[in-house]
Amino acid sequence: MNRSISKSWSRVLLSLGLLLIPLHRLPAPIQEIAESPTPTLTPIREPISSVVPESGANPSLPAWQGEAFPETRLRRLTAQDVASWSAEKVRYAINELYARGGYDFRTPEVKETFMRLSWYRERLVNGRTQDEAYGHLSALEKSNLELLQAIRRGK
């Protein structure tokens, strides 16, 4: 294929939103919480908008479409940052981290929630375990995941 055809197709695909150009390494999808031999996730029964922390979200952080907790991939959270979060918000943030690692959620409701998000569909690997998804998270995300899991055990 000559270069002019390649450039033309690139422009067409880009204009249709079909050409994806990776600008930076994106975090891995979220994994289920490994607190038991067969981890399960409890689906959130309220709209996502109701679990996003009003004061905890930072509108200046670059969020991916549908991402509720961009701060979990962009800065190290402290216990004080998440102290006011409900158990449902903490659970959703944990699931969102695992989704970034490409975790193949076993719970249909949770998987369906994340399948609506293009960034999850791009990272999802069928059959990926929690341990494998954890391995795809950045050091910052792993640290935040461990903090959130500790907070969740305490709630």
PyRosetta script that sets phi, psi and omega in degrees:
from pyrosetta import init, pose_from_sequence

init()
pose = pose_from_sequence("MNRSISKSWSRVLLSLGLLLIPLHRLPAPIQEIAESPTPTLTPIREPISSVVPESGANPSLPAWQGEAFPETRLRRLTAQDVASWSAEKVRYAINELYARGGYDFRTPEVKETFMRLSWYRERLVNGRTQDEAYGHLSALEKSNLELLQAIRRGK")
pose.set_psi(1, 129.2)
pose.set_omega(1, -178.8)
pose.set_phi(2, -77.6)
pose.set_psi(2, 165.3)
pose.set_omega(2, -172.5)
pose.set_phi(3, -63.8)
pose.set_psi(3, -38.2)
pose.set_omega(3, -178.1)
pose.set_phi(4, -66.4)
pose.set_psi(4, -36.3)
pose.set_omega(4, 177.1)
pose.set_phi(5, -68.0)
pose.set_psi(5, -43.7)
pose.set_omega(5, 179.4)
pose.set_phi(6, -58.9)
pose.set_psi(6, -44.8)
pose.set_omega(6, 178.9)
pose.set_phi(7, -65.2)
pose.set_psi(7, -39.2)
pose.set_omega(7, 179.3)
pose.set_phi(8, -62.7)
pose.set_psi(8, -47.0)
pose.set_omega(8, 178.7)
pose.set_phi(9, -63.3)
pose.set_psi(9, -37.5)
pose.set_omega(9, 178.4)
pose.set_phi(10, -62.1)
pose.set_psi(10, -42.6)
pose.set_omega(10, 179.1)
pose.set_phi(11, -64.2)
pose.set_psi(11, -41.5)
pose.set_omega(11, 179.8)
pose.set_phi(12, -63.7)
pose.set_psi(12, -48.5)
pose.set_omega(12, -179.0)
pose.set_phi(13, -63.8)
pose.set_psi(13, -39.6)
pose.set_omega(13, 179.1)
pose.set_phi(14, -63.7)
pose.set_psi(14, -42.9)
pose.set_omega(14, -179.4)
pose.set_phi(15, -66.5)
pose.set_psi(15, -27.9)
pose.set_omega(15, 178.1)
pose.set_phi(16, -87.3)
pose.set_psi(16, -2.9)
pose.set_omega(16, -179.0)
pose.set_phi(17, 75.7)
pose.set_psi(17, 19.6)
pose.set_omega(17, -177.2)
pose.set_phi(18, -100.4)
pose.set_psi(18, -12.9)
pose.set_omega(18, -179.6)
pose.set_phi(19, -94.3)
pose.set_psi(19, 117.8)
pose.set_omega(19, -179.3)
pose.set_phi(20, -103.9)
pose.set_psi(20, 123.8)
pose.set_omega(20, 179.2)
pose.set_phi(21, -114.1)
pose.set_psi(21, 109.8)
pose.set_omega(21, -179.5)
pose.set_phi(22, -66.5)
pose.set_psi(22, 119.7)
pose.set_omega(22, -179.9)
pose.set_phi(23, -93.3)
pose.set_psi(23, -25.0)
pose.set_omega(23, 178.3)
pose.set_phi(24, -161.3)
pose.set_psi(24, 166.5)
pose.set_omega(24, 179.0)
pose.set_phi(25, -71.5)
pose.set_psi(25, 123.0)
pose.set_omega(25, 179.4)
pose.set_phi(26, -91.5)
pose.set_psi(26, 150.4)
pose.set_omega(26, -179.5)
pose.set_phi(27, -65.2)
pose.set_psi(27, 156.6)
pose.set_omega(27, 179.7)
pose.set_phi(28, -73.9)
pose.set_psi(28, 158.5)
pose.set_omega(28, 179.5)
pose.set_phi(29, -66.6)
pose.set_psi(29, 167.5)
pose.set_omega(29, -177.0)
pose.set_phi(30, -77.7)
pose.set_psi(30, 145.4)
pose.set_omega(30, 175.3)
pose.set_phi(31, -109.1)
pose.set_psi(31, 158.0)
pose.set_omega(31, 174.6)
pose.set_phi(32, -69.8)
pose.set_psi(32, 157.3)
pose.set_omega(32, -177.6)
pose.set_phi(33, -72.9)
pose.set_psi(33, 125.8)
pose.set_omega(33, -177.4)
pose.set_phi(34, -92.6)
pose.set_psi(34, 70.2)
pose.set_omega(34, 178.7)
pose.set_phi(35, -105.9)
pose.set_psi(35, -5.4)
pose.set_omega(35, 177.7)
pose.set_phi(36, -146.0)
pose.set_psi(36, 164.6)
pose.set_omega(36, -179.1)
pose.set_phi(37, -57.2)
pose.set_psi(37, -34.6)
pose.set_omega(37, 176.4)
pose.set_phi(38, -123.8)
pose.set_psi(38, 86.9)
pose.set_omega(38, -175.7)
pose.set_phi(39, -63.9)
pose.set_psi(39, 144.7)
pose.set_omega(39, 175.9)
pose.set_phi(40, -131.1)
pose.set_psi(40, 154.0)
pose.set_omega(40, 178.5)
pose.set_phi(41, -117.1)
pose.set_psi(41, 140.2)
pose.set_omega(41, 175.9)
pose.set_phi(42, -93.4)
pose.set_psi(42, 121.6)
pose.set_omega(42, -178.8)
pose.set_phi(43, -66.7)
pose.set_psi(43, 147.1)
pose.set_omega(43, 177.0)
pose.set_phi(44, -78.4)
pose.set_psi(44, 128.8)
pose.set_omega(44, -176.0)
pose.set_phi(45, -96.0)
pose.set_psi(45, 8.9)
pose.set_omega(45, 178.3)
pose.set_phi(46, -120.4)
pose.set_psi(46, 159.4)
pose.set_omega(46, -179.0)
pose.set_phi(47, -59.3)
pose.set_psi(47, 148.4)
pose.set_omega(47, -179.4)
pose.set_phi(48, -54.6)
pose.set_psi(48, -38.7)
pose.set_omega(48, -178.5)
pose.set_phi(49, -59.4)
pose.set_psi(49, -26.1)
pose.set_omega(49, -178.7)
pose.set_phi(50, -82.5)
pose.set_psi(50, -13.1)
pose.set_omega(50, 179.4)
pose.set_phi(51, -101.2)
pose.set_psi(51, -6.9)
pose.set_omega(51, 177.8)
pose.set_phi(52, -78.0)
pose.set_psi(52, 124.2)
pose.set_omega(52, -178.1)
pose.set_phi(53, -66.6)
pose.set_psi(53, 128.7)
pose.set_omega(53, 179.8)
pose.set_phi(54, -62.3)
pose.set_psi(54, -51.4)
pose.set_omega(54, -176.3)
pose.set_phi(55, -85.3)
pose.set_psi(55, -19.8)
pose.set_omega(55, -176.5)
pose.set_phi(56, -82.2)
pose.set_psi(56, -24.3)
pose.set_omega(56, -178.3)
pose.set_phi(57, -79.3)
pose.set_psi(57, 140.2)
pose.set_omega(57, 179.8)
pose.set_phi(58, -112.5)
pose.set_psi(58, 106.9)
pose.set_omega(58, -176.1)
pose.set_phi(59, -62.6)
pose.set_psi(59, -16.3)
pose.set_omega(59, 179.9)
pose.set_phi(60, -82.5)
pose.set_psi(60, -11.6)
pose.set_omega(60, 178.8)
pose.set_phi(61, -77.0)
pose.set_psi(61, 139.0)
pose.set_omega(61, 179.0)
pose.set_phi(62, -72.4)
pose.set_psi(62, 113.0)
pose.set_omega(62, -179.8)
pose.set_phi(63, -100.7)
pose.set_psi(63, 150.1)
pose.set_omega(63, 172.3)
pose.set_phi(64, -87.1)
pose.set_psi(64, 155.2)
pose.set_omega(64, -177.5)
pose.set_phi(65, -54.8)
pose.set_psi(65, 123.4)
pose.set_omega(65, 178.5)
pose.set_phi(66, 83.5)
pose.set_psi(66, -3.5)
pose.set_omega(66, -179.5)
pose.set_phi(67, -75.4)
pose.set_psi(67, 126.4)
pose.set_omega(67, -178.0)
pose.set_phi(68, -90.8)
pose.set_psi(68, -28.9)
pose.set_omega(68, -173.2)
pose.set_phi(69, -131.0)
pose.set_psi(69, 67.7)
pose.set_omega(69, 179.9)
pose.set_phi(70, -62.9)
pose.set_psi(70, -25.8)
pose.set_omega(70, -178.1)
pose.set_phi(71, -62.7)
pose.set_psi(71, -22.5)
pose.set_omega(71, -179.7)
pose.set_phi(72, -71.4)
pose.set_psi(72, -13.4)
pose.set_omega(72, 176.5)
pose.set_phi(73, -111.2)
pose.set_psi(73, -8.6)
pose.set_omega(73, -173.0)
pose.set_phi(74, -110.8)
pose.set_psi(74, -21.1)
pose.set_omega(74, 179.7)
pose.set_phi(75, -152.8)
pose.set_psi(75, 155.9)
pose.set_omega(75, 179.4)
pose.set_phi(76, -76.0)
pose.set_psi(76, 122.9)
pose.set_omega(76, 179.3)
pose.set_phi(77, -82.9)
pose.set_psi(77, 154.7)
pose.set_omega(77, 174.2)
pose.set_phi(78, -115.7)
pose.set_psi(78, 164.2)
pose.set_omega(78, 177.5)
pose.set_phi(79, -59.2)
pose.set_psi(79, -34.9)
pose.set_omega(79, 179.0)
pose.set_phi(80, -65.4)
pose.set_psi(80, -35.9)
pose.set_omega(80, 179.2)
pose.set_phi(81, -59.5)
pose.set_psi(81, -37.5)
pose.set_omega(81, -173.0)
pose.set_phi(82, -109.5)
pose.set_psi(82, 5.0)
pose.set_omega(82, -177.2)
pose.set_phi(83, -58.3)
pose.set_psi(83, -34.5)
pose.set_omega(83, -177.3)
pose.set_phi(84, -88.5)
pose.set_psi(84, -3.7)
pose.set_omega(84, -179.5)
pose.set_phi(85, -71.4)
pose.set_psi(85, 141.5)
pose.set_omega(85, 175.4)
pose.set_phi(86, -72.2)
pose.set_psi(86, 165.0)
pose.set_omega(86, 177.6)
pose.set_phi(87, -59.4)
pose.set_psi(87, -35.4)
pose.set_omega(87, 179.6)
pose.set_phi(88, -66.4)
pose.set_psi(88, -40.1)
pose.set_omega(88, 178.7)
pose.set_phi(89, -65.9)
pose.set_psi(89, -42.4)
pose.set_omega(89, 178.5)
pose.set_phi(90, -62.2)
pose.set_psi(90, -45.2)
pose.set_omega(90, -179.5)
pose.set_phi(91, -61.1)
pose.set_psi(91, -44.6)
pose.set_omega(91, -179.2)
pose.set_phi(92, -65.0)
pose.set_psi(92, -40.9)
pose.set_omega(92, 179.1)
pose.set_phi(93, -61.9)
pose.set_psi(93, -40.2)
pose.set_omega(93, 177.1)
pose.set_phi(94, -62.5)
pose.set_psi(94, -46.6)
pose.set_omega(94, 179.9)
pose.set_phi(95, -62.6)
pose.set_psi(95, -38.8)
pose.set_omega(95, 179.5)
pose.set_phi(96, -64.8)
pose.set_psi(96, -37.9)
pose.set_omega(96, 176.3)
pose.set_phi(97, -61.8)
pose.set_psi(97, -47.1)
pose.set_omega(97, 178.7)
pose.set_phi(98, -63.2)
pose.set_psi(98, -35.7)
pose.set_omega(98, 178.0)
pose.set_phi(99, -61.5)
pose.set_psi(99, -38.0)
pose.set_omega(99, 177.9)
pose.set_phi(100, -63.3)
pose.set_psi(100, -26.7)
pose.set_omega(100, 178.7)
pose.set_phi(101, -84.0)
pose.set_psi(101, -1.5)
pose.set_omega(101, 178.3)
pose.set_phi(102, 83.5)
pose.set_psi(102, 20.7)
pose.set_omega(102, -178.5)
pose.set_phi(103, -62.7)
pose.set_psi(103, 136.6)
pose.set_omega(103, 177.0)
pose.set_phi(104, -91.9)
pose.set_psi(104, 91.0)
pose.set_omega(104, -176.4)
pose.set_phi(105, -57.5)
pose.set_psi(105, 137.4)
pose.set_omega(105, 179.3)
pose.set_phi(106, -84.6)
pose.set_psi(106, -28.9)
pose.set_omega(106, -178.9)
pose.set_phi(107, -80.1)
pose.set_psi(107, 117.1)
pose.set_omega(107, -175.5)
pose.set_phi(108, -55.9)
pose.set_psi(108, -39.5)
pose.set_omega(108, -177.9)
pose.set_phi(109, -64.9)
pose.set_psi(109, -40.8)
pose.set_omega(109, -179.8)
pose.set_phi(110, -69.4)
pose.set_psi(110, -44.1)
pose.set_omega(110, 179.4)
pose.set_phi(111, -61.4)
pose.set_psi(111, -42.2)
pose.set_omega(111, 179.3)
pose.set_phi(112, -61.5)
pose.set_psi(112, -40.0)
pose.set_omega(112, 178.5)
pose.set_phi(113, -58.0)
pose.set_psi(113, -47.0)
pose.set_omega(113, -176.8)
pose.set_phi(114, -80.2)
pose.set_psi(114, -24.6)
pose.set_omega(114, 178.8)
pose.set_phi(115, -64.3)
pose.set_psi(115, -18.1)
pose.set_omega(115, 177.1)
pose.set_phi(116, -72.2)
pose.set_psi(116, -14.3)
pose.set_omega(116, -174.3)
pose.set_phi(117, -102.3)
pose.set_psi(117, 123.4)
pose.set_omega(117, -176.0)
pose.set_phi(118, -60.7)
pose.set_psi(118, -37.2)
pose.set_omega(118, -178.4)
pose.set_phi(119, -65.4)
pose.set_psi(119, -29.8)
pose.set_omega(119, 176.8)
pose.set_phi(120, -73.9)
pose.set_psi(120, -45.1)
pose.set_omega(120, -179.1)
pose.set_phi(121, -59.2)
pose.set_psi(121, -33.8)
pose.set_omega(121, 179.2)
pose.set_phi(122, -70.5)
pose.set_psi(122, -27.2)
pose.set_omega(122, -176.1)
pose.set_phi(123, -99.1)
pose.set_psi(123, -21.0)
pose.set_omega(123, -176.0)
pose.set_phi(124, -58.5)
pose.set_psi(124, 132.6)
pose.set_omega(124, 173.7)
pose.set_phi(125, -123.0)
pose.set_psi(125, 116.4)
pose.set_omega(125, -178.7)
pose.set_phi(126, -55.7)
pose.set_psi(126, 129.3)
pose.set_omega(126, 178.8)
pose.set_phi(127, 83.9)
pose.set_psi(127, 0.4)
pose.set_omega(127, -179.1)
pose.set_phi(128, -65.9)
pose.set_psi(128, 129.3)
pose.set_omega(128, -179.6)
pose.set_phi(129, -83.8)
pose.set_psi(129, 169.8)
pose.set_omega(129, 175.9)
pose.set_phi(130, -60.6)
pose.set_psi(130, -44.6)
pose.set_omega(130, -179.7)
pose.set_phi(131, -60.7)
pose.set_psi(131, -40.9)
pose.set_omega(131, 179.1)
pose.set_phi(132, -66.9)
pose.set_psi(132, -41.8)
pose.set_omega(132, 179.5)
pose.set_phi(133, -64.8)
pose.set_psi(133, -40.6)
pose.set_omega(133, 178.4)
pose.set_phi(134, -57.7)
pose.set_psi(134, -38.7)
pose.set_omega(134, 179.5)
pose.set_phi(135, -65.0)
pose.set_psi(135, -19.1)
pose.set_omega(135, 179.8)
pose.set_phi(136, -93.4)
pose.set_psi(136, -1.8)
pose.set_omega(136, 178.3)
pose.set_phi(137, -83.9)
pose.set_psi(137, 152.6)
pose.set_omega(137, 175.6)
pose.set_phi(138, -73.7)
pose.set_psi(138, 166.3)
pose.set_omega(138, 177.9)
pose.set_phi(139, -59.6)
pose.set_psi(139, -38.5)
pose.set_omega(139, 178.3)
pose.set_phi(140, -63.3)
pose.set_psi(140, -45.8)
pose.set_omega(140, 179.4)
pose.set_phi(141, -64.1)
pose.set_psi(141, -40.0)
pose.set_omega(141, 177.9)
pose.set_phi(142, -61.6)
pose.set_psi(142, -42.9)
pose.set_omega(142, 178.9)
pose.set_phi(143, -61.5)
pose.set_psi(143, -45.3)
pose.set_omega(143, 179.3)
pose.set_phi(144, -66.5)
pose.set_psi(144, -37.4)
pose.set_omega(144, 177.7)
pose.set_phi(145, -62.5)
pose.set_psi(145, -45.5)
pose.set_omega(145, 180.0)
pose.set_phi(146, -62.6)
pose.set_psi(146, -40.6)
pose.set_omega(146, 176.9)
pose.set_phi(147, -62.1)
pose.set_psi(147, -48.4)
pose.set_omega(147, -178.4)
pose.set_phi(148, -63.6)
pose.set_psi(148, -37.7)
pose.set_omega(148, 177.3)
pose.set_phi(149, -65.6)
pose.set_psi(149, -38.9)
pose.set_omega(149, 177.5)
pose.set_phi(150, -65.1)
pose.set_psi(150, -41.9)
pose.set_omega(150, 178.0)
pose.set_phi(151, -63.3)
pose.set_psi(151, -42.4)
pose.set_omega(151, -178.5)
pose.set_phi(152, -63.1)
pose.set_psi(152, -40.7)
pose.set_omega(152, 179.1)
pose.set_phi(153, -63.1)
pose.set_psi(153, -29.2)
pose.set_omega(153, -178.3)
pose.set_phi(154, -83.2)
pose.set_psi(154, -13.1)
pose.set_omega(154, -177.1)
pose.set_phi(155, -89.4)
pose.dump_pdb("model.pdb")
